[in-house]
Amino acid sequence: MVLDAVARVLRMSQAERRHLYVLAGLNPPLPESEHDRDYLCDGFQRLIDGWMPYPAHIMDPYFSAVGMNESARLVMGIEPQENCLISFFCDDRYRARSLSWERNAPGVVAELRASLAEWPQDEGFRELLSELLRSSPEFSALWAQSDVCRPGQRLKELDHPVVGALYFEATTLQVPARPDLHLILHNPVAGTGTAKKLARLTDPEVRRAGMHQVAG
């Protein structure tokens, strides 16, 4: 495209390139990275591993998990390449164990709408939207409300089959070195006993005794 050629010749940054599209009255393309979509450097994995015993994971632009620490797998039930939006609306286990599902669902849909508004012609977003509209009546009803919001913070409540209720403040951050990725960090809510429960659930000795993961 002509604008891409101009941006390359002028050696524009990603922010400058996006602004050029806006000035031209066009939708900016998805943020690019010097790495391919399947690449995660060791530093990213060390970052989320350093968040242990609290859950942390990384999502691509289409809400698929491309990196996670052991706590995210054990406590949240997140698996590699799992699409977190599809799981949120279509996985019965997730729905049953998420005590905050109804409260958080509108915000989850509003975040997808914000992403789609930035890149309305992106095929990946269109395919994801089509699958959700086809598979989830709850998603379809919320989508019709036309709410929009950017990722930020939300409270999550999970019902773990072994230790009971877990309470988190989940924060979503864009990765500066990879603007196509988002980092989701879960902090235990103070005074709920969640931190102690996480220490138990992620303890190797306890895990060998038979603790099981939970989707949430």
C-alpha positions as CSV (number, residue, x, y, z in Angstrom):
1,M,0.0,0.0,0.0
2,V,1.2,3.6,-0.7
3,L,1.0,4.7,2.9
4,D,3.1,1.7,4.0
5,A,5.7,2.6,1.4
6,V,5.8,6.2,2.6
7,A,6.2,5.1,6.2
8,R,9.1,2.8,5.2
9,V,10.9,5.6,3.2
10,L,10.5,8.1,6.1
11,R,11.4,5.4,8.7
12,M,8.3,6.1,10.7
13,S,7.7,4.6,14.1
14,Q,4.6,2.4,14.7
15,A,2.9,5.4,16.4
16,E,3.8,7.7,13.5
17,R,2.6,5.1,10.9
18,R,-0.8,4.7,12.7
19,H,-1.2,8.5,12.8
20,L,-0.5,8.7,9.1
21,Y,-3.4,6.4,8.4
22,V,-5.6,8.5,10.7
23,L,-4.7,11.6,8.8
24,A,-5.5,9.9,5.5
25,G,-9.0,8.9,6.9
26,L,-8.1,5.2,6.9
27,N,-8.2,2.5,9.5
28,P,-4.7,1.9,10.9
29,P,-3.4,-1.6,10.5
30,L,-2.8,-3.9,13.4
31,P,0.4,-3.1,15.3
32,E,3.4,-4.8,13.8
33,S,6.3,-6.4,15.5
34,E,9.8,-7.2,14.3
35,H,9.0,-10.8,15.4
36,D,6.5,-13.2,13.9
37,R,3.2,-13.8,15.7
38,D,4.3,-17.1,17.2
39,Y,7.5,-15.7,18.7
40,L,7.9,-15.0,22.4
41,C,11.3,-14.1,23.7
42,D,12.6,-15.7,26.9
43,G,12.2,-12.3,28.7
44,F,8.4,-12.5,28.4
45,Q,8.3,-16.0,29.9
46,R,10.6,-14.9,32.7
47,L,8.4,-11.9,33.4
48,I,5.2,-14.0,33.8
49,D,7.1,-16.8,35.6
50,G,8.3,-14.1,38.1
51,W,4.7,-13.4,38.9
52,M,4.3,-16.8,40.5
53,P,2.5,-17.9,42.5
54,Y,-0.1,-15.5,41.0
55,P,-1.6,-16.2,37.6
56,A,-0.3,-14.3,34.6
57,H,-0.7,-14.9,30.8
58,I,-0.2,-13.1,27.5
59,M,-2.8,-12.8,24.7
60,D,-2.4,-12.0,21.1
61,P,-4.7,-9.4,19.3
62,Y,-7.5,-12.1,18.9
63,F,-7.5,-13.0,22.7
64,S,-5.7,-16.3,22.2
65,A,-3.3,-17.3,25.0
66,V,0.3,-17.3,23.6
67,G,2.1,-17.5,27.0
68,M,1.2,-18.3,30.6
69,N,2.9,-19.2,33.9
70,E,2.2,-22.4,35.8
71,S,-0.3,-20.7,38.1
72,A,-2.4,-19.6,35.1
73,R,-2.6,-23.2,34.0
74,L,-3.2,-24.7,37.4
75,V,-5.6,-22.1,38.8
76,M,-7.2,-20.5,35.7
77,G,-7.1,-23.6,33.5
78,I,-5.6,-21.7,30.6
79,E,-3.9,-23.8,27.9
80,P,-1.5,-22.7,25.1
81,Q,-3.3,-21.1,22.1
82,E,-6.7,-21.3,23.9
83,N,-8.9,-18.5,22.8
84,C,-9.9,-16.8,26.1
85,L,-13.1,-15.2,24.6
86,I,-14.4,-18.5,23.2
87,S,-13.7,-20.1,26.6
88,F,-15.4,-17.3,28.4
89,F,-18.7,-17.6,26.5
90,C,-18.7,-21.2,25.3
91,D,-16.9,-23.3,27.9
92,D,-19.4,-24.7,30.4
93,R,-16.6,-25.4,33.0
94,Y,-15.5,-21.8,32.8
95,R,-19.0,-20.5,33.2
96,A,-19.8,-22.8,36.1
97,R,-16.7,-21.8,38.1
98,S,-16.6,-18.1,37.4
99,L,-18.6,-16.4,40.1
100,S,-18.1,-13.0,38.5
101,W,-19.2,-14.1,35.0
102,E,-22.4,-12.0,34.7
103,R,-20.7,-8.9,36.1
104,N,-17.7,-9.2,33.8
105,A,-19.3,-10.3,30.6
106,P,-20.5,-6.9,29.4
107,G,-17.0,-5.5,29.8
108,V,-15.4,-8.4,27.9
109,V,-17.7,-7.8,24.9
110,A,-17.1,-4.1,25.1
111,E,-13.3,-4.7,24.8
112,L,-13.8,-6.8,21.7
113,R,-15.9,-4.1,20.1
114,A,-13.1,-1.5,20.9
115,S,-10.6,-3.7,19.1
116,L,-12.9,-4.4,16.2
117,A,-13.6,-0.6,15.8
118,E,-9.8,0.0,15.3
119,W,-9.5,-2.7,12.7
120,P,-13.0,-3.3,11.2
121,Q,-11.6,-5.1,8.1
122,D,-9.3,-7.4,9.9
123,E,-10.2,-11.0,8.9
124,G,-9.1,-12.5,12.3
125,F,-11.5,-10.3,14.3
126,R,-14.3,-10.9,11.8
127,E,-13.9,-14.7,12.1
128,L,-13.8,-14.5,15.9
129,L,-16.9,-12.3,16.0
130,S,-18.8,-14.7,13.7
131,E,-18.0,-17.7,15.8
132,L,-19.1,-15.9,19.0
133,L,-22.3,-14.7,17.5
134,R,-23.0,-18.2,16.1
135,S,-22.1,-20.1,19.3
136,S,-23.3,-17.9,22.2
137,P,-26.7,-16.3,22.7
138,E,-25.4,-14.4,25.7
139,F,-22.6,-12.9,23.6
140,S,-25.1,-12.0,20.9
141,A,-27.4,-10.2,23.3
142,L,-24.5,-8.2,24.8
143,W,-23.1,-7.4,21.4
144,A,-26.4,-5.8,20.4
145,Q,-25.9,-3.3,23.3
146,S,-23.0,-1.6,21.4
147,D,-20.9,-0.8,24.5
148,V,-17.2,0.0,23.9
149,C,-14.3,0.2,26.4
150,R,-10.6,-0.4,26.4
151,P,-8.9,-3.1,28.5
152,G,-8.1,-2.1,32.1
153,Q,-8.9,-3.7,35.4
154,R,-11.6,-5.9,36.6
155,L,-12.4,-8.1,39.6
156,K,-12.6,-11.9,39.1
157,E,-14.1,-14.4,41.5
158,L,-13.5,-18.1,40.9
159,D,-14.8,-21.2,42.6
160,H,-12.0,-23.7,43.0
161,P,-13.1,-27.3,43.6
162,V,-10.4,-27.7,46.4
163,V,-9.9,-24.4,48.1
164,G,-13.2,-22.6,47.3
165,A,-13.5,-19.0,46.4
166,L,-10.5,-17.1,44.9
167,Y,-10.6,-13.3,44.4
168,F,-8.4,-11.5,41.9
169,E,-7.9,-8.0,40.6
170,A,-6.9,-8.6,36.9
171,T,-5.0,-5.9,35.1
172,T,-4.5,-5.9,31.3
173,L,-1.4,-4.1,30.0
174,Q,-0.1,-3.6,26.4
175,V,3.4,-5.0,25.9
176,P,5.6,-2.0,24.7
177,A,8.0,-4.2,22.8
178,R,5.2,-6.2,21.2
179,P,2.2,-3.9,20.8
180,D,0.2,-6.8,19.3
181,L,0.3,-8.5,22.7
182,H,-1.4,-7.9,26.0
183,L,-0.2,-9.0,29.4
184,I,-2.8,-10.0,32.0
185,L,-1.7,-10.0,35.6
186,H,-3.8,-11.3,38.5
187,N,-3.3,-9.9,42.0
188,P,-5.1,-11.6,44.9
189,V,-7.6,-9.3,46.6
190,A,-6.3,-8.4,50.1
191,G,-8.2,-9.9,53.1
192,T,-9.8,-12.7,51.1
193,G,-7.2,-15.5,51.9
194,T,-6.6,-15.9,48.1
195,A,-2.8,-15.4,48.4
196,K,-2.5,-18.3,50.9
197,K,-4.7,-20.5,48.8
198,L,-2.5,-19.8,45.7
199,A,0.6,-20.7,47.7
200,R,-1.0,-24.0,48.5
201,L,-2.2,-24.7,45.0
202,T,1.1,-24.0,43.4
203,D,3.2,-25.8,45.9
204,P,4.9,-28.8,44.3
205,E,4.3,-31.0,47.3
206,V,0.6,-30.2,47.3
207,R,0.3,-30.7,43.6
208,R,1.9,-34.1,43.9
209,A,-0.8,-34.9,46.5
210,G,-3.5,-34.5,43.8
211,M,-4.7,-30.9,43.5
212,H,-6.5,-30.2,40.2
213,Q,-6.7,-27.2,37.9
214,V,-9.8,-25.1,37.5
215,A,-11.1,-23.2,34.6
216,G,-12.1,-19.7,35.7
